[in-house]
Amino acid sequence: MANSYTTEDGVQRTTVIERRSNGGLMIGMIVIIALVAAIAYFLFAQDSREQRQSDALVSAAESVDDAARDAGTAISDAANRAAPKQ
């Protein structure tokens, strides 16, 4: 931006004013992007952790089911051997 003016003694003067950005906008944008990236990372990490916990519970439940079936089969076999044949 340039301002032209005349002094009291009649001399024509021009003043050039340069405005420069201080980088505040750029720093603000970088901070916002970093914040969004951090939030996304923690949300995905938590979702993954919950999925692993869920998988562990399902696996434990399947193991209990298998053990109960094996116990039922063993009891049935023992009862069949102990029962008198007709």
ABEGO torsion letter per residue (X at the ends): XBBBBBBAAGBBBBBBBBBBBAGAAAAAAAAAAAAAAAAAAAAAAAAAAAAAAAAAAAAAAAAAAAAAAAAAAAAAAAAAAABBBX
